[in-house]
Amino acid sequence: METVGAYEAKTNLGKLLDRVVNGEKFTITKHGVPVAVLQAPLPIRKEKPLKVIGEIKQFRQNHTLGPFKIKDMIEDGRR
């Protein structure tokens, strides 16, 4: 990981970002002390909607509210 001073990072931010896109990481220092790391974000994990819906339906089959009904619980909460 390359070290870059804060002033240099500010001056060359566009170039540094281009390099980050290509997988590089930088430690940004202020007066020689590391204060930040410039790197690409971690990938966001996205589930497919139909898969999630199926998992929710399966969960609901195995978990019930017993004798309680959601509608009654909502009404009790409004009082």
C-alpha positions as CSV (number, residue, x, y, z in Angstrom):
1,M,0.0,0.0,0.0
2,E,1.4,3.3,-1.1
3,T,1.6,6.3,1.3
4,V,0.5,9.7,0.2
5,G,0.5,13.0,2.1
6,A,-2.8,14.8,2.6
7,Y,-1.8,17.8,0.4
8,E,-0.7,15.5,-2.4
9,A,-3.9,13.4,-2.0
10,K,-6.0,16.6,-2.3
11,T,-4.1,17.9,-5.3
12,N,-4.1,14.6,-7.1
13,L,-7.4,13.1,-6.0
14,G,-8.7,12.4,-9.5
15,K,-5.6,10.5,-10.4
16,L,-5.6,8.6,-7.1
17,L,-9.3,7.6,-7.7
18,D,-8.4,6.3,-11.1
19,R,-5.8,4.1,-9.6
20,V,-8.1,2.9,-6.8
21,V,-10.6,1.8,-9.5
22,N,-7.7,-0.4,-10.8
23,G,-7.4,-2.1,-7.3
24,E,-4.7,0.1,-5.6
25,K,-5.0,1.3,-2.0
26,F,-3.4,4.3,-0.4
27,T,-2.6,5.4,3.1
28,I,-3.1,9.1,3.5
29,T,-0.9,10.8,6.1
30,K,-0.9,14.1,7.8
31,H,2.5,15.3,9.0
32,G,3.7,11.7,8.6
33,V,0.9,10.2,10.7
34,P,-1.6,7.8,8.9
35,V,-5.1,9.3,9.1
36,A,-7.0,7.5,6.4
37,V,-7.0,4.7,3.8
38,L,-8.3,5.3,0.3
39,Q,-9.6,2.1,-1.3
40,A,-12.5,0.8,-3.3
41,P,-15.7,0.0,-1.3
42,L,-16.4,-3.6,-0.5
43,P,-18.9,-5.1,-2.9
44,I,-22.5,-4.9,-1.7
45,R,-24.2,-8.3,-1.4
46,K,-27.6,-8.3,-3.2
47,E,-30.0,-11.1,-3.0
48,K,-32.5,-11.8,-5.8
49,P,-36.0,-10.6,-4.7
50,L,-37.7,-13.9,-5.6
51,K,-35.2,-15.8,-3.5
52,V,-35.8,-13.6,-0.5
53,I,-39.6,-13.8,-1.0
54,G,-39.3,-17.6,-1.0
55,E,-37.2,-17.6,2.2
56,I,-39.8,-15.4,3.9
57,K,-42.6,-17.7,2.9
58,Q,-40.7,-20.7,4.2
59,F,-40.0,-18.9,7.5
60,R,-43.7,-18.1,7.9
61,Q,-44.6,-21.7,7.5
62,N,-42.4,-22.8,10.3
63,H,-43.2,-19.8,12.7
64,T,-46.6,-18.9,13.8
65,L,-48.1,-16.4,16.3
66,G,-50.1,-19.2,18.0
67,P,-53.5,-18.0,19.1
68,F,-52.7,-14.4,18.3
69,K,-53.7,-12.6,15.1
70,I,-51.7,-9.7,13.6
71,K,-54.9,-7.7,13.0
72,D,-55.8,-7.9,16.8
73,M,-52.2,-7.0,17.8
74,I,-52.4,-3.9,15.5
75,E,-55.7,-2.9,17.0
76,D,-54.3,-3.3,20.6
77,G,-51.4,-1.1,19.7
78,R,-53.7,1.7,18.5
79,R,-55.5,2.0,21.9
